[in-house]
Amino acid sequence: MNHLKSYADRMRAMNGTMDSNGMPSQGNQELAQKETENEKTSMQQNNALKFLKGFASNTFDKLFDRVV
């Protein structure tokens, strides 16, 4: 995660955060959108992994109890 933050900081330094009119720069807007989508995706992946781990362990436990 630290790698992504340092990358985003370098991109902001290159793109700048404001254009000549005082509006947010296009590069900064695009970077912010990519960061938001990345955070959403990582949360979804973590939730999916937690669910699968719980489902797999519960299913295994139930099957193991039947065998023994």
C-alpha positions as CSV (number, residue, x, y, z in Angstrom):
1,M,0.0,0.0,0.0
2,N,2.9,2.3,0.7
3,H,4.1,1.8,-2.9
4,L,0.8,3.0,-4.3
5,K,0.8,6.1,-2.0
6,S,4.3,7.0,-3.1
7,Y,3.4,6.5,-6.7
8,A,0.3,8.7,-6.3
9,D,2.4,11.4,-4.6
10,R,4.9,11.3,-7.5
11,M,2.1,11.6,-10.1
12,R,0.6,14.5,-8.2
13,A,4.0,16.2,-8.2
14,M,4.3,15.7,-12.0
15,N,0.7,16.6,-12.9
16,G,0.3,19.4,-10.3
17,T,-3.0,19.8,-8.5
18,M,-4.3,23.0,-10.1
19,D,-4.3,24.3,-13.6
20,S,-3.7,28.0,-14.6
21,N,-7.3,28.9,-13.9
22,G,-7.3,27.6,-10.4
23,M,-9.3,24.5,-11.2
24,P,-8.2,20.9,-10.3
25,S,-5.9,19.6,-13.0
26,Q,-7.1,16.8,-15.3
27,G,-4.2,14.6,-14.2
28,N,-5.1,15.1,-10.5
29,Q,-8.8,14.4,-11.2
30,E,-7.9,11.2,-13.1
31,L,-5.5,10.1,-10.3
32,A,-8.1,10.7,-7.6
33,Q,-10.7,8.6,-9.6
34,K,-8.2,5.8,-10.0
35,E,-7.4,5.8,-6.3
36,T,-11.1,5.7,-5.4
37,E,-11.7,2.8,-7.8
38,N,-8.6,0.9,-6.5
39,E,-9.9,1.3,-2.9
40,K,-13.3,0.0,-3.8
41,T,-11.8,-3.0,-5.6
42,S,-9.5,-3.8,-2.8
43,M,-12.4,-3.7,-0.3
44,Q,-14.5,-6.0,-2.5
45,Q,-11.6,-8.4,-2.9
46,N,-11.0,-8.5,0.9
47,N,-14.7,-9.1,1.6
48,A,-14.8,-11.9,-1.0
49,L,-11.7,-13.6,0.5
50,K,-13.2,-13.4,4.0
51,F,-16.4,-14.9,2.8
52,L,-14.7,-17.7,0.9
53,K,-12.4,-18.5,3.8
54,G,-15.4,-18.7,6.2
55,F,-17.5,-20.7,3.7
56,A,-14.7,-23.1,3.0
57,S,-13.8,-23.7,6.6
58,N,-17.4,-24.1,7.7
59,T,-18.1,-26.5,4.8
60,F,-15.0,-28.5,5.6
61,D,-15.8,-28.7,9.3
62,K,-19.3,-29.9,8.5
63,L,-18.0,-32.6,6.2
64,F,-15.3,-33.6,8.5
65,D,-17.8,-34.0,11.4
66,R,-19.9,-36.3,9.2
67,V,-16.9,-38.5,8.3
68,V,-15.6,-38.9,11.9
